[in-house]
Amino acid sequence: MNDVLGSISEFSIGLAGFSGVVAALLQRNQDLKEIDRLRVTINVVVALTPGIWALVFLALIEMEASFESVVRWISTGVLVSSLGLVALTRRMRGQLPEEQKGQFNPLVTRIVISITVVSVALNVYNIVILPPAASGILALVLVLYLVQAGSMFAGLLWGLMGNADASSET
């Protein structure tokens, strides 16, 4: 389990770093639109979330906390993070100019919504029932977060390519 959580943390930090590099390159070459700021901000937060929770999990286990309690605490933290990210995304999306609100890739949006629903359901299951495979379910939820961040990163690149195509046509 420690190796899996360590890998999740490494991948999480790497994906957040790539998102930051894309944002820096975008800002250097052109003005960053509000929708691009939203995409980058949410992507970095979603990418870092599983890594942070994996590291907290490892730290609590290292401090010899009860394994069952750690799984419940981390599952609760991930659940609260998921709901907080939904609220943050909705708030930031609501602040976009009207012409940019429809520029989200529908496939990425469906993937993100589906993964969020599955993650929330798995976290609630882990918190309430704490099955024998609870640590595996928690690891699955963190991996789902990484898949979500990866799809959002692809959406970020997709949006940037669309912006590049639009600016080259003018």
Backbone as CSV, one residue per row, in Angstrom:
resi,resn,N_x,N_y,N_z,CA_x,CA_y,CA_z,C_x,C_y,C_z
1,MET,0.825,-1.197,0.000,0.000,0.000,0.000,0.873,1.267,0.000
2,ASN,1.987,1.223,0.733,2.862,2.394,0.785,3.420,2.745,-0.589
3,ASP,3.770,1.726,-1.375,4.301,1.972,-2.722,3.242,2.612,-3.615
4,VAL,2.021,2.114,-3.504,0.931,2.660,-4.317,0.697,4.123,-3.953
5,LEU,0.642,4.421,-2.669,0.400,5.797,-2.236,1.571,6.707,-2.603
6,GLY,2.786,6.188,-2.516,3.946,6.966,-2.943,3.892,7.284,-4.429
7,SER,3.492,6.301,-5.235,3.359,6.519,-6.681,2.260,7.520,-6.995
8,ILE,1.154,7.437,-6.264,0.056,8.393,-6.448,0.563,9.807,-6.167
9,SER,1.321,9.969,-5.090,1.857,11.290,-4.742,2.782,11.812,-5.833
10,GLU,3.669,10.961,-6.317,4.611,11.391,-7.355,3.890,11.795,-8.643
11,PHE,2.950,10.971,-9.059,2.209,11.266,-10.286,1.391,12.544,-10.116
12,SER,0.800,12.698,-8.948,-0.006,13.876,-8.645,0.814,15.155,-8.749
13,ILE,1.973,15.155,-8.149,2.839,16.334,-8.169,3.334,16.609,-9.591
14,GLY,3.661,15.556,-10.328,4.101,15.720,-11.715,3.024,16.320,-12.602
15,LEU,1.801,15.833,-12.453,0.688,16.348,-13.261,0.399,17.805,-12.928
16,ALA,0.445,18.151,-11.654,0.248,19.554,-11.259,1.362,20.418,-11.833
17,GLY,2.575,19.906,-11.832,3.705,20.647,-12.396,3.545,20.890,-13.884
18,PHE,3.109,19.868,-14.620,2.867,20.048,-16.050,1.786,21.088,-16.306
19,SER,0.759,21.082,-15.478,-0.301,22.090,-15.629,0.258,23.489,-15.415
20,GLY,1.133,23.627,-14.432,1.763,24.921,-14.187,2.644,25.368,-15.341
21,VAL,3.368,24.420,-15.935,4.216,24.749,-17.095,3.354,25.218,-18.261
22,VAL,2.254,24.514,-18.513,1.350,24.921,-19.593,0.810,26.327,-19.324
23,ALA,0.439,26.597,-18.090,-0.076,27.933,-17.741,0.986,28.998,-17.954
24,ALA,2.211,28.709,-17.545,3.289,29.687,-17.714,3.568,29.953,-19.177
25,LEU,3.593,28.906,-19.990,3.816,29.089,-21.428,2.681,29.860,-22.071
26,LEU,1.469,29.547,-21.649,0.310,30.241,-22.202,0.353,31.724,-21.846
27,GLN,0.654,32.011,-20.599,0.685,33.403,-20.163,1.829,34.163,-20.829
28,ARG,2.903,33.476,-21.107,4.046,34.127,-21.746,3.749,34.495,-23.205
29,ASN,3.002,33.623,-23.880,2.745,33.819,-25.308,1.528,34.681,-25.608
30,GLN,0.593,34.730,-24.715,-0.640,35.486,-24.967,-1.320,35.784,-23.642
31,ASP,-2.347,36.575,-23.719,-3.116,36.850,-22.510,-3.894,35.617,-22.103
32,LEU,-3.909,35.371,-20.819,-4.623,34.222,-20.275,-6.090,34.603,-20.112
33,LYS,-6.972,33.903,-20.826,-8.406,34.152,-20.707,-8.906,33.608,-19.375
34,GLU,-10.053,34.099,-18.959,-10.641,33.640,-17.691,-10.882,32.136,-17.695
35,ILE,-11.350,31.612,-18.821,-11.628,30.174,-18.880,-10.331,29.369,-18.741
36,ASP,-9.234,29.890,-19.305,-7.952,29.199,-19.176,-7.446,29.246,-17.736
37,ARG,-7.661,30.375,-17.077,-7.301,30.482,-15.646,-8.082,29.466,-14.822
38,LEU,-9.366,29.356,-15.122,-10.212,28.387,-14.416,-9.711,26.974,-14.656
39,ARG,-9.452,26.635,-15.911,-8.977,25.295,-16.238,-7.675,24.969,-15.503
40,VAL,-6.745,25.901,-15.527,-5.444,25.658,-14.886,-5.606,25.543,-13.367
41,THR,-6.343,26.464,-12.767,-6.522,26.458,-11.310,-7.167,25.162,-10.841
42,ILE,-8.276,24.800,-11.456,-8.981,23.582,-11.049,-8.114,22.360,-11.316
43,ASN,-7.399,22.341,-12.443,-6.550,21.198,-12.754,-5.437,21.025,-11.735
44,VAL,-4.815,22.108,-11.339,-3.735,22.015,-10.344,-4.298,21.525,-9.007
45,VAL,-5.436,22.049,-8.601,-6.042,21.627,-7.328,-6.429,20.150,-7.374
46,VAL,-7.072,19.744,-8.470,-7.493,18.338,-8.589,-6.269,17.419,-8.677
47,ALA,-5.219,17.869,-9.354,-4.013,17.041,-9.478,-3.300,16.884,-8.132
48,LEU,-3.259,17.928,-7.331,-2.553,17.864,-6.050,-3.336,17.137,-4.954
49,THR,-4.654,17.129,-5.045,-5.492,16.558,-3.986,-5.146,15.102,-3.657
50,PRO,-5.073,14.188,-4.629,-4.769,12.803,-4.241,-3.359,12.650,-3.665
51,GLY,-2.421,13.428,-4.168,-1.056,13.355,-3.650,-0.972,13.800,-2.206
52,ILE,-1.667,14.877,-1.903,-1.667,15.378,-0.521,-2.291,14.360,0.418
53,TRP,-3.454,13.802,0.032,-4.114,12.824,0.905,-3.295,11.549,1.028
54,ALA,-2.613,11.138,-0.032,-1.752,9.952,0.053,-0.605,10.197,1.035
55,LEU,-0.017,11.385,0.979,1.074,11.704,1.907,0.581,11.799,3.346
56,VAL,-0.610,12.362,3.549,-1.180,12.424,4.899,-1.430,11.005,5.418
57,PHE,-1.957,10.147,4.550,-2.189,8.751,4.925,-0.883,8.105,5.385
58,LEU,0.165,8.257,4.582,1.461,7.661,4.928,2.009,8.227,6.240
59,ALA,1.827,9.526,6.434,2.317,10.145,7.668,1.565,9.608,8.886
60,LEU,0.261,9.466,8.785,-0.524,8.961,9.916,-0.179,7.501,10.228
61,ILE,0.019,6.705,9.188,0.406,5.308,9.404,1.793,5.247,10.051
62,GLU,2.690,6.123,9.609,4.041,6.168,10.171,4.002,6.544,11.658
63,MET,3.014,7.354,12.048,2.864,7.748,13.450,2.125,6.677,14.248
64,GLU,1.889,5.528,13.599,1.269,4.365,14.215,-0.160,4.601,14.684
65,ALA,-0.907,5.383,13.903,-2.331,5.546,14.169,-3.058,4.272,13.737
66,SER,-4.226,4.052,14.269,-5.030,2.880,13.914,-5.337,2.902,12.420
67,PHE,-5.078,1.777,11.742,-5.258,1.702,10.297,-6.704,2.017,9.903
68,GLU,-7.656,1.455,10.625,-9.070,1.693,10.322,-9.433,3.167,10.487
69,SER,-8.911,3.779,11.538,-9.184,5.207,11.756,-8.573,6.052,10.651
70,VAL,-7.362,5.717,10.241,-6.706,6.480,9.179,-7.505,6.381,7.885
71,VAL,-7.957,5.175,7.552,-8.749,5.003,6.329,-10.018,5.850,6.407
72,ARG,-10.689,5.833,7.554,-11.913,6.641,7.709,-11.599,8.130,7.623
73,TRP,-10.546,8.585,8.290,-10.197,10.014,8.277,-9.854,10.468,6.861
74,ILE,-9.039,9.677,6.178,-8.627,10.070,4.834,-9.818,10.005,3.876
75,SER,-10.653,8.988,4.004,-11.852,8.904,3.160,-12.759,10.103,3.393
76,THR,-12.906,10.507,4.647,-13.705,11.690,4.965,-13.065,12.944,4.371
77,GLY,-11.759,13.065,4.494,-11.059,14.211,3.923,-11.198,14.279,2.416
78,VAL,-11.076,13.133,1.757,-11.217,13.093,0.299,-12.651,13.435,-0.099
79,LEU,-13.625,12.953,0.671,-15.028,13.279,0.396,-15.268,14.789,0.518
80,VAL,-14.784,15.378,1.594,-14.938,16.827,1.790,-14.215,17.583,0.673
81,SER,-13.029,17.106,0.279,-12.288,17.728,-0.819,-13.088,17.665,-2.112
82,SER,-13.697,16.521,-2.383,-14.499,16.369,-3.606,-15.645,17.365,-3.633
83,LEU,-16.363,17.456,-2.520,-17.496,18.378,-2.461,-17.027,19.827,-2.526
84,GLY,-15.899,20.121,-1.897,-15.336,21.466,-1.972,-14.914,21.829,-3.386
85,LEU,-14.331,20.874,-4.106,-13.929,21.134,-5.487,-15.130,21.372,-6.392
86,VAL,-16.215,20.635,-6.146,-17.441,20.863,-6.921,-17.943,22.280,-6.667
87,ALA,-17.974,22.695,-5.406,-18.436,24.046,-5.072,-17.513,25.112,-5.667
88,LEU,-16.212,24.905,-5.574,-15.244,25.858,-6.127,-15.399,25.976,-7.645
89,THR,-15.527,24.843,-8.306,-15.678,24.850,-9.759,-16.952,25.576,-10.171
90,ARG,-18.039,25.284,-9.482,-19.311,25.953,-9.822,-19.211,27.462,-9.608
91,ARG,-18.569,27.866,-8.511,-18.433,29.293,-8.228,-17.556,29.978,-9.276
92,MET,-16.419,29.360,-9.581,-15.515,29.963,-10.559,-16.124,29.955,-11.959
93,ARG,-16.834,28.885,-12.288,-17.481,28.807,-13.604,-18.568,29.872,-13.740
94,GLY,-19.248,30.154,-12.650,-20.294,31.183,-12.660,-19.736,32.580,-12.872
95,GLN,-18.460,32.786,-12.579,-17.843,34.097,-12.740,-17.264,34.319,-14.134
96,LEU,-17.341,33.303,-14.986,-16.812,33.451,-16.344,-17.691,34.379,-17.169
97,PRO,-17.103,35.086,-18.123,-17.921,35.845,-19.070,-18.844,34.885,-19.832
98,GLU,-20.013,35.341,-20.198,-21.021,34.489,-20.844,-20.483,33.757,-22.072
99,GLU,-19.677,34.438,-22.882,-19.195,33.814,-24.124,-18.209,32.671,-23.872
100,GLN,-17.652,32.581,-22.663,-16.690,31.519,-22.354,-17.324,30.335,-21.624
101,LYS,-18.546,30.481,-21.136,-19.165,29.414,-20.342,-19.419,28.147,-21.154
102,GLY,-19.629,28.260,-22.439,-19.909,27.088,-23.266,-18.674,26.476,-23.891
103,GLN,-17.487,26.912,-23.500,-16.258,26.450,-24.139,-15.615,25.239,-23.467
104,PHE,-16.307,24.594,-22.562,-15.761,23.396,-21.925,-16.017,22.197,-22.826
105,ASN,-15.023,21.324,-22.925,-15.156,20.114,-23.723,-16.208,19.221,-23.061
106,PRO,-17.292,18.872,-23.782,-18.362,18.081,-23.164,-17.911,16.689,-22.721
107,LEU,-16.988,16.071,-23.451,-16.500,14.747,-23.062,-15.747,14.824,-21.735
108,VAL,-14.873,15.809,-21.600,-14.127,15.980,-20.349,-15.087,16.275,-19.205
109,THR,-16.086,17.106,-19.460,-17.075,17.429,-18.425,-17.801,16.170,-17.961
110,ARG,-18.206,15.309,-18.895,-18.892,14.062,-18.527,-17.971,13.141,-17.721
111,ILE,-16.714,13.051,-18.137,-15.755,12.206,-17.408,-15.587,12.720,-15.983
112,VAL,-15.402,14.031,-15.833,-15.194,14.629,-14.512,-16.414,14.401,-13.623
113,ILE,-17.602,14.622,-14.150,-18.826,14.426,-13.357,-18.966,12.959,-12.956
114,SER,-18.737,12.044,-13.890,-18.871,10.611,-13.590,-17.885,10.176,-12.516
115,ILE,-16.643,10.600,-12.649,-15.630,10.211,-11.667,-15.951,10.808,-10.300
116,THR,-16.433,12.034,-10.267,-16.793,12.665,-8.994,-17.910,11.894,-8.307
117,VAL,-18.937,11.498,-9.055,-20.058,10.748,-8.474,-19.580,9.405,-7.933
118,VAL,-18.771,8.681,-8.709,-18.260,7.385,-8.263,-17.362,7.566,-7.033
119,SER,-16.505,8.570,-7.041,-15.604,8.814,-5.907,-16.372,9.134,-4.634
120,VAL,-17.375,9.977,-4.756,-18.191,10.324,-3.583,-18.878,9.068,-3.038
121,ALA,-19.453,8.267,-3.929,-20.140,7.045,-3.486,-19.162,6.076,-2.795
122,LEU,-17.980,5.897,-3.366,-16.995,4.996,-2.763,-16.504,5.519,-1.415
123,ASN,-16.330,6.826,-1.305,-15.894,7.399,-0.026,-16.960,7.230,1.044
124,VAL,-18.212,7.467,0.697,-19.301,7.281,1.666,-19.345,5.815,2.103
125,TYR,-19.203,4.902,1.158,-19.170,3.473,1.475,-18.025,3.160,2.440
126,ASN,-16.858,3.699,2.168,-15.696,3.473,3.030,-15.920,4.027,4.437
127,ILE,-16.511,5.201,4.518,-16.716,5.855,5.815,-17.765,5.116,6.641
128,VAL,-18.870,4.753,6.007,-19.996,4.165,6.740,-19.755,2.693,7.062
129,ILE,-19.293,1.923,6.093,-19.204,0.473,6.269,-17.805,0.012,6.668
130,LEU,-16.775,0.673,6.180,-15.381,0.291,6.365,-15.190,-1.203,6.062
131,PRO,-15.314,-1.562,4.786,-15.175,-2.968,4.396,-13.733,-3.441,4.559
132,PRO,-13.518,-4.757,4.484,-12.148,-5.279,4.592,-11.200,-4.700,3.536
133,ALA,-11.734,-4.349,2.378,-10.905,-3.801,1.297,-10.902,-2.274,1.300
134,ALA,-11.120,-1.665,2.455,-11.252,-0.204,2.531,-10.021,0.523,2.022
135,SER,-8.837,0.018,2.329,-7.631,0.703,1.864,-7.514,0.612,0.347
136,GLY,-7.938,-0.514,-0.222,-7.940,-0.655,-1.677,-8.936,0.282,-2.331
137,ILE,-10.090,0.443,-1.704,-11.098,1.362,-2.226,-10.577,2.795,-2.156
138,LEU,-9.919,3.136,-1.051,-9.334,4.469,-0.920,-8.279,4.702,-1.999
139,ALA,-7.430,3.723,-2.240,-6.417,3.851,-3.296,-7.093,4.012,-4.656
140,LEU,-8.175,3.271,-4.888,-8.925,3.401,-6.146,-9.478,4.809,-6.300
141,VAL,-10.020,5.371,-5.227,-10.560,6.735,-5.276,-9.450,7.735,-5.617
142,LEU,-8.281,7.559,-5.020,-7.172,8.471,-5.314,-6.704,8.321,-6.760
143,VAL,-6.705,7.099,-7.268,-6.357,6.881,-8.679,-7.420,7.507,-9.583
144,LEU,-8.687,7.389,-9.194,-9.756,8.034,-9.969,-9.552,9.552,-10.012
145,TYR,-9.112,10.115,-8.907,-8.784,11.543,-8.885,-7.706,11.849,-9.922
146,LEU,-6.694,10.976,-10.007,-5.629,11.189,-10.991,-6.156,11.064,-12.419
147,VAL,-7.057,10.116,-12.647,-7.678,9.994,-13.970,-8.465,11.259,-14.282
148,GLN,-9.179,11.759,-13.290,-9.937,12.996,-13.453,-8.987,14.152,-13.780
149,ALA,-7.893,14.260,-13.046,-6.926,15.325,-13.304,-6.306,15.168,-14.687
150,GLY,-6.028,13.929,-15.073,-5.480,13.684,-16.408,-6.440,14.076,-17.510
151,SER,-7.719,13.757,-17.327,-8.713,14.149,-18.340,-8.880,15.664,-18.369
152,MET,-8.781,16.303,-17.205,-8.866,17.765,-17.172,-7.632,18.391,-17.828
153,PHE,-6.477,17.761,-17.652,-5.260,18.240,-18.304,-5.406,18.119,-19.821
154,ALA,-5.973,16.996,-20.265,-6.231,16.830,-21.699,-7.208,17.899,-22.183
155,GLY,-8.235,18.187,-21.375,-9.175,19.255,-21.727,-8.504,20.617,-21.771
156,LEU,-7.569,20.833,-20.855,-6.806,22.081,-20.844,-6.013,22.219,-22.140
157,LEU,-5.311,21.156,-22.518,-4.543,21.187,-23.763,-5.462,21.336,-24.970
158,TRP,-6.600,20.647,-24.927,-7.583,20.733,-26.008,-8.066,22.174,-26.164
159,GLY,-8.367,22.794,-25.050,-8.821,24.185,-25.082,-7.744,25.127,-25.582
160,LEU,-6.514,24.871,-25.187,-5.415,25.720,-25.642,-5.181,25.554,-27.136
161,MET,-5.308,24.317,-27.635,-5.153,24.104,-29.071,-6.272,24.795,-29.830
162,GLY,-7.481,24.771,-29.270,-8.603,25.485,-29.880,-8.358,26.978,-29.911
163,ASN,-7.791,27.520,-28.824,-7.457,28.953,-28.782,-6.364,29.287,-29.789
164,ALA,-5.387,28.386,-29.925,-4.303,28.625,-30.873,-4.828,28.615,-32.305
165,ASP,-5.770,27.667,-32.588,-6.363,27.617,-33.914,-7.157,28.875,-34.204
166,ALA,-7.908,29.340,-33.202,-8.726,30.539,-33.386,-7.852,31.777,-33.596
167,SER,-6.739,31.858,-32.853,-5.882,33.048,-32.997,-5.089,33.007,-34.298
168,SER,-4.809,31.804,-34.839,-4.071,31.730,-36.097,-4.976,32.046,-37.296
169,GLU,-6.301,31.894,-37.104,-7.228,32.201,-38.190,-7.461,33.697,-38.313
170,THR,-7.212,34.454,-37.245,-7.475,35.890,-37.299,-6.307,36.662,-37.836
